[in-house]
Structures are given as structure tokens and as C-alpha cells.
């Protein structure tokens, strides 16, 4: 019928603009981009990309739960990273002009943090000039219900 329902939880940071934390539609849950903010303080957990990634995934987990989904039902994620910070640790390729050399230990660290149940969801990574509130990373996802 094309009915959609907004999902909202206080256990994750509130949306920064006129959008929902997530939307349920057609047996799917569309989770908006999530930042590494502490939901109680509204501040980043740290300036460290690994800490922000960990908090992003905690926040995402709370939104998934509020929407009746879980990490195991995630079918697609999109990682958005800022060029304002010189890191390239989410993928196995190096962004020319940002980092000429990638640290494989950092790949492993962030990919261990980004640990979804098997089979891992499809994933895209994009690089942008800046993210809201000067975040280092933002992740959005789609899950089945």
C-alpha cells in the first residue's frame, strides 16, 4: 500500500534536520546516516575515527532494534567519510591524493569494528568534502524486516 512509518529512539542521537532516524516501508528499514555522537550528550565520543565508528554502529544497532530489525538483517550499508581528515581505512584501496599509503593495521581495526554477521551486507564507501558537525565517518543502512 506504500505505507511508511517513522522509527525514533532516544537511545540514538536525534536527527540533525527534518528527517527520521529511520523509515519502515515495504518490509524494509531505511536507516538514515548515523554519526558517532553520544545520544545523551550530543557530542562525539572522541576525535578518533575508530571510536566514532564504534559509536556509529552502537547507535545504528539501537535504531535497528527500535525498528524491529538487527545487524543480521542488514542487507546494505553505505559508509561516507570526510576528506577533511586524512584517513582511508574502510576499503582495501587508497584514495589518490588523500593517502598515498594505507596502513593495513588500520584496515583491520576498522573492519573488525565493522563486523556484521555473515553473509556480510553489500557495502559502498564514498568520500565527501565534509560531514555534518565535522564528523569523521557516517554510516547508513538498509535492513529487511
C-alpha positions in Angstrom: 0.0 0.0 0.0 3.0 2.3 0.1 2.5 3.0 3.8 5.6 4.2 5.6 6.3 4.6 9.3 8.9 6.7 11.1 11.2 5.0 13.6 12.6 7.0 16.5 14.6 6.1 19.6 16.1 8.1 22.4 18.9 5.5 22.6 20.5 7.0 19.5 21.2 10.7 18.6 18.2 12.7 17.4 18.1 13.5 13.7 20.0 16.8 13.0 17.4 18.0 10.5 13.9 17.4 9.1 14.3 13.7 8.6 13.6 10.5 10.5 16.2 8.3 12.2 14.7 5.5 10.1 11.7 4.7 7.9 9.9 1.4 7.7 8.4 0.7 4.2 7.6 -2.4 2.2 9.2 -4.8 4.7 12.5 -2.8 4.7 14.0 -0.5 7.3 15.9 2.5 5.8 18.3 3.9 8.5 19.4 7.5 7.9 23.1 8.4 8.1 24.3 7.8 11.7 27.2 9.8 13.3 29.4 8.8 16.3 27.6 11.0 18.7 26.8 10.1 22.3 23.0 10.1 22.5 23.0 11.6 26.0 25.4 14.4 25.4 25.0 15.1 21.7 28.8 15.2 21.4 31.2 13.0 19.6 32.7 10.2 21.7 36.2 11.3 20.6 38.1 12.7 17.6 39.3 9.2 16.9 37.9 7.5 13.7 37.8 4.1 15.3 35.9 5.4 18.4 33.5 7.3 16.2 32.9 4.1 14.0 32.2 2.1 17.1 29.7 4.6 18.4 28.1 4.9 14.9 27.5 1.1 15.0 26.1 1.2 18.6 23.7 4.0 17.6 22.8 2.1 14.4 22.1 -1.0 16.5 19.7 0.9 18.7 17.8 2.3 15.7 17.7 -1.1 14.1 16.3 -2.6 17.3 13.7 0.2 17.6 12.6 -0.6 14.0 12.3 -4.3 14.6 15.5 -5.3 12.9 19.0 -6.3 13.8 22.6 -6.3 12.4 21.9 -9.8 10.9 19.0 -8.3 8.8 21.2 -5.5 7.3 21.5 -6.1 3.5 23.3 -2.9 2.5 25.5 -0.3 4.2 26.9 3.0 2.9 30.0 4.5 4.6 30.6 8.2 4.0 34.0 9.5 5.0 35.3 13.1 5.1 38.2 14.2 3.1 38.8 16.8 5.8 40.6 14.1 7.7 43.4 12.1 6.1 42.3 8.5 6.6 41.4 5.8 4.2 40.7 2.7 6.3 37.3 1.3 5.3 38.3 -0.2 2.0 41.2 -2.0 0.5 42.0 0.8 -1.9 43.8 4.0 -1.4 42.2 7.4 -2.3 44.7 9.0 -4.6 45.6 12.5 -3.3 44.4 11.8 0.2 46.7 9.0 1.4 49.4 7.6 -0.8 49.9 4.7 1.6 47.3 2.8 3.5 48.0 1.2 6.9 46.8 -2.4 6.8 46.6 -2.5 10.6 44.0 0.3 10.4 42.0 -1.6 7.7 41.9 -4.5 10.1 41.0 -2.3 13.1 38.0 -0.6 11.4 36.9 -3.7 9.6 36.9 -5.6 12.9 34.7 -2.8 14.4 32.5 -3.0 11.3 31.7 -6.6 12.0 28.3 -7.7 10.6 27.0 -11.3 10.8 27.8 -13.5 7.8 26.9 -13.1 5.0 28.2 -9.5 5.3 25.9 -6.9 3.8 26.7 -5.2 0.5 28.7 -2.1 1.1 29.7 1.2 -0.7 32.1 3.8 0.6 32.1 7.4 -0.5 34.4 10.3 0.2 33.0 13.8 0.7 34.4 17.2 1.4 32.8 17.4 4.9 30.2 15.7 7.0 27.7 17.2 9.5 29.3 18.6 12.7 32.7 17.8 11.2 32.2 14.0 11.8 34.9 11.7 10.5 32.5 9.0 9.4 28.8 8.5 8.8 27.1 5.1 8.0 23.6 4.4 6.7 22.0 1.1 6.1 19.0 -0.8 4.8 17.7 -3.9 6.6 14.9 -6.4 6.0 12.0 -6.8 8.4 
